Amino acid sequence: MALFLLLIALVAVSLALGMWRASPWQWAVGLGVVTLAWQCGFFHGGAHWPQIGFFGFLTWLALAALGSLSIQEVRRRAVVQPAFKMVRGILPKVSDTEQQALDAGTVGFDAEIFSGTPDWTKLRAVPPIVLTPEERAFLDGPTEQLCQMIDHWQIRHSERRMPKEIWDFVKAHGFLGMLISKEHGGLGFSAQAQSLILGKIASRSPDVVTIVMVPNSLGPGELIEKYGTDEQKHHYLPRLAQGLEVPCFSLTGPTSGSDAATMRDIGYVTRGEHEGREVVGIRLSWDKRYITLGPEATLVGLAFRLFDPEKILGAKEDIGITVALIPSDHPGVNIGRRHLPSGAAFPNGPNWGTDVFIPIDWVIGGEKMVGQGWRMLMECLAAGRAISLPSSATAGAKAMLRVSTAYGRIRRQFGLPVARMEGVEEPLARLVEAAYVNEAARAVTASMVSRGERPSVISALMKYQTTERLRRAVNDAFDIHGGRAICDGPSNYLQAAYQLVPVGITVEGANILTRTLITFAQGALRSHPYLYKEVQAVQDPDSKRGLEAFDDAFCGHISFAISNVTGAFFHNITLGLFAEVPERAQGLEPIYRQLSRASRNFALVADFTVATLGGGLKVKQKLTGRLADALSEIYLVSCALKRFEDDGRPEADRPIVAFCAANGLHRFEEALRGTVENFPNPVARTLLRVLVFPFGRHYYPASDELGGKIVRLAITPGEVRDRLTRDIYISNDPEDATGLLEVTLAKVVAAEEAEKKLERAIRAGTVRRYHGIDWIAAAADAGTITESEALLLKEAEALTARVIAVDHFAPDELTPNYRKVAPNLGHNSRGVVESANQS
Ligand SMILES: Cc1cc2nc3c(=O)[nH]c(=O)nc-3n(C[C@H](O)[C@H](O)[C@H](O)COP(=O)(O)OP(=O)(O)OC[C@H]3O[C@@H](n4cnc5c(N)ncnc54)[C@H](O)[C@@H]3O)c2cc1C
């Protein structure tokens, strides 16, 4: 009994000291009190002068040693210095490009999650969606008009290119210069506005959004705006803003895809003739592919590795990755033929050049920015990745929900709208979740970028999570529509999304790489409260300064690790009842508590992973991928709570938030459990099992009942459905395939009671429903339905027949201008056989 009491006291004191991040002397005092209590017999029910035996003496010695670690000199000699030397010895060399990727961007709410004790006020401080009147007018005006102009069948099938009127419209209204400042002739819109505008266009056509998205993301416009010389800004930015120049950005080559920094494209600093004058310039050879807008581009942004063998610019020979602007009509520039990415109509193709001379002034930012290319790209990507693809993936998910809820309510089988069947309810519920969560996280993240953040870790997780959720949403929409989705044609509103989903998955960092390498393996270093400081300290060439910085970071890290061990265990054995909840949670307390607890567990497992795997993180991608998922789920559910609050806590949305939170926490746990169960170190694995899962699993997916409830909300025309699909393009024109859905849905809902009466009469055999019979008139004659109900049913049936119709074609309508084309096997864009050893 006494031993049991001692154990309880030790655990209680340790939990308290650990969670309060006590210093060594405080630990010594706390544990000393327990030791004294034991030696005075308190745990045996008595009280006497301390009886200190041999082990008691050793205990006091250990406590004294522990307390002495609060003395800087002792601590440094005994612990910090040996650790400093050891870490310095084993730390793998961080390459220049890795270092630049690490340095790019800012740390934001991701660091709160990594801290294990997220400060919810920081998330709440991110402004809700705010647009200026000008931005709102642009969204409701030219963006709406553009969406109305789009005929996706003409674009995707008949022309297989972007129609001239679309190009003219986007150029004339400044769509291509949304990120260019007003000062330079652009629209100067906020990231939030750009995100909503791109999303609205994407909800109508993934092809058209691409030609608007590319000039507004990583590429010449952004690079010149941020790093260009004054001359480049004054010359190019107004021209780009007005669409007088069409830009593309060429980074990827046949041998350098995900590993873009290993590009073989090369430039040598040299002297040459330009416009009749001898100038310092660069002689370039490159071979790029997959370049969006490339075939239409007038201005090529080109990334290459620069060398200066004659040391014309200075002492350095290998200058590094550099970015230059090259007019596409410059002698030697070859713009090849077109690729056909997923059958898309947006321009995409290769470009190349051999020994092309350009003046040094064409480097973005001029001579002083040579070698700075990778840093520039990483900095822009840190913000850009948060906007372009998350916007279109979010709008895509909302559009999938909008059309599937309408179609599911209109399409009847077995005498019921298919949306009312439990089997179909499941994918519909997933669509509600995808639309709600994607929008929540999109809005929060775009607001972060609008206020100047460049969230590298959050933007990476947003990119892969939103595009993966869209992929699932498109598949769900397909399943709900059945054959109606599969037969392509002008009335098919799902095929374009289905075809183009893989593009979003692949570009701006293919998802597998982004999930398994970028989000956690690099994110941990960036967002962890101490890790990056420790790494910087050991890499400091000034050892004395490095040791001092390491002392701070290392001690902070130790107390952080102990606080995670104790904090996670405490919250897990108390089921999160005492976990942090922000003020005014108003009914969301249980979710906030579980998120705080989840964050503690994440911080603990993440820290263990980093500590035990160290440099091996890059290859243990199954673990880092799962940790990226765990981090993502906490972020996404947090954003869902923020959205609910920003929307003014609409009661009707509460079940949707509960559904998203339950599933998000469940997936979080799956990811964390998978990490712990596959932990390579058996001791750490066992310890983590005890600390994180003392009673087994905690979270279960949302119930079937809750799923049914949110689907009933989403398939009912009205406020909740509109809020779930806000800011996408919605047509009410019955001559438009999606407009027809809206019109029909309203009619079908109005005719529902009459439909039930008709179904009953058919089942009873009073009325027969076969071709050649007017069953509605028969039901009216039999008195089953009134005349006005018959009229309503007739209208609903006529509209429904149009909704469920699929396109058909004469054979020659599908084979315009067929010409046999040889497959490009082993030939590059120039028609030259690729050799493994290109020089
Ligand atoms: C339609 C389209 C438009 C594009 N537009 C442009 C453009 O405008 N400009 C431009 O420069 N580029 C563009 N790209 C190129 C795009 O960025 C690349 O396709 C992308 O970087 C992936 O390269 P890859 O296709 O060669 O795949 P690979 O690099 O061959 O990758 C194959 C797979 O391996 C995975 N993988 C690779 N390395 C790792 C790793 N270390 N860890 C884990 N997984 C890994 C990837 O995630 C991927 O799933 C475009 C591509 C497409 C398809």
The ligand as a Tripos MOL2 file, in Angstrom:
@<TRIPOS>MOLECULE
LIG
   53    58     1     0     0
SMALL
NO_CHARGES

@<TRIPOS>ATOM
      1 C1         -0.4850   19.4770  -66.6710 C.3       1 LIG1
      2 C2          0.8230   19.8540  -66.0950 C.ar      1 LIG1
      3 C3          1.1910   21.1780  -66.0190 C.ar      1 LIG1
      4 C4          2.4610   21.5270  -65.5480 C.ar      1 LIG1
      5 N1          2.8620   22.8320  -65.5800 N.ar      1 LIG1
      6 C5          4.1480   23.1380  -65.2860 C.ar      1 LIG1
      7 C6          4.6610   24.4540  -65.4970 C.ar      1 LIG1
      8 O1          3.9350   25.3470  -65.9070 O.2       1 LIG1
      9 N2          5.9490   24.6950  -65.2390 N.ar      1 LIG1
     10 C7          6.7830   23.7270  -64.7750 C.ar      1 LIG1
     11 O2          7.9530   23.9920  -64.5690 O.2       1 LIG1
     12 N3          6.3420   22.4530  -64.5390 N.ar      1 LIG1
     13 C8          5.0480   22.1480  -64.8070 C.ar      1 LIG1
     14 N4          4.5840   20.8730  -64.6050 N.ar      1 LIG1
     15 C9          5.4880   19.8780  -64.0500 C.3       1 LIG1
     16 C10         5.1050   19.3940  -62.6550 C.3       1 LIG1
     17 O3          5.4910   20.3200  -61.7150 O.3       1 LIG1
     18 C11         5.7700   18.0240  -62.4900 C.3       1 LIG1
     19 O4          5.0070   17.1230  -63.2550 O.3       1 LIG1
     20 C12         5.8850   17.5810  -61.0780 C.3       1 LIG1
     21 O5          6.8410   18.3360  -60.4200 O.3       1 LIG1
     22 C13         6.2300   16.1020  -60.9390 C.3       1 LIG1
     23 O6          7.2810   15.7300  -61.7630 O.3       1 LIG1
     24 P1          7.1400   14.4320  -62.6930 P.3       1 LIG1
     25 O7          5.8290   14.5180  -63.3810 O.co2     1 LIG1
     26 O8          8.3390   14.3450  -63.5020 O.co2     1 LIG1
     27 O9          7.0330   13.2300  -61.6600 O.3       1 LIG1
     28 P2          8.2670   12.4660  -60.9650 P.3       1 LIG1
     29 O10         9.1900   13.4660  -60.3670 O.co2     1 LIG1
     30 O11         8.8000   11.4900  -61.9110 O.co2     1 LIG1
     31 O12         7.5240   11.7340  -59.7540 O.3       1 LIG1
     32 C14         6.8100   10.5030  -59.9100 C.3       1 LIG1
     33 C15         6.1840   10.1600  -58.5700 C.3       1 LIG1
     34 O13         7.1990    9.9470  -57.5920 O.3       1 LIG1
     35 C16         6.9420   10.7600  -56.4430 C.3       1 LIG1
     36 N5          8.2240   11.1840  -55.8720 N.ar      1 LIG1
     37 C17         9.2850   11.7330  -56.5020 C.ar      1 LIG1
     38 N6         10.2590   12.0200  -55.6270 N.ar      1 LIG1
     39 C18         9.8210   11.6320  -54.4190 C.ar      1 LIG1
     40 C19        10.3780   11.6540  -53.0900 C.ar      1 LIG1
     41 N7         11.6060   12.1360  -52.8200 N.pl3     1 LIG1
     42 N8          9.6410   11.1720  -52.1020 N.ar      1 LIG1
     43 C20         8.4190   10.6710  -52.3150 C.ar      1 LIG1
     44 N9          7.8330   10.6400  -53.5370 N.ar      1 LIG1
     45 C21         8.5280   11.0970  -54.5730 C.ar      1 LIG1
     46 C22         6.1180   11.9120  -56.9340 C.3       1 LIG1
     47 O14         5.3050   12.4280  -55.8740 O.3       1 LIG1
     48 C23         5.2870   11.2610  -58.0150 C.3       1 LIG1
     49 O15         4.1500   10.6830  -57.4360 O.3       1 LIG1
     50 C24         3.3250   20.5160  -65.0700 C.ar      1 LIG1
     51 C25         2.9300   19.1870  -65.1030 C.ar      1 LIG1
     52 C26         1.7110   18.8410  -65.6290 C.ar      1 LIG1
     53 C27         1.3410   17.4010  -65.6840 C.3       1 LIG1
@<TRIPOS>BOND
     1     1     2 1
     2     2     3 ar
     3     2    52 ar
     4     3     4 ar
     5     4     5 ar
     6     4    50 ar
     7     5     6 ar
     8     6     7 ar
     9     6    13 1
    10     7     8 2
    11     7     9 ar
    12     9    10 ar
    13    10    11 2
    14    10    12 ar
    15    12    13 ar
    16    13    14 ar
    17    14    15 1
    18    14    50 ar
    19    15    16 1
    20    16    17 1
    21    16    18 1
    22    18    19 1
    23    18    20 1
    24    20    21 1
    25    20    22 1
    26    22    23 1
    27    23    24 1
    28    24    25 2
    29    24    26 1
    30    24    27 1
    31    27    28 1
    32    28    29 2
    33    28    30 1
    34    28    31 1
    35    31    32 1
    36    32    33 1
    37    33    34 1
    38    33    48 1
    39    34    35 1
    40    35    36 1
    41    35    46 1
    42    36    37 ar
    43    36    45 ar
    44    37    38 ar
    45    38    39 ar
    46    39    40 ar
    47    39    45 ar
    48    40    41 1
    49    40    42 ar
    50    42    43 ar
    51    43    44 ar
    52    44    45 ar
    53    46    47 1
    54    46    48 1
    55    48    49 1
    56    50    51 ar
    57    51    52 ar
    58    52    53 1
@<TRIPOS>SUBSTRUCTURE
     1 LIG1         1 GROUP 0 **** ****
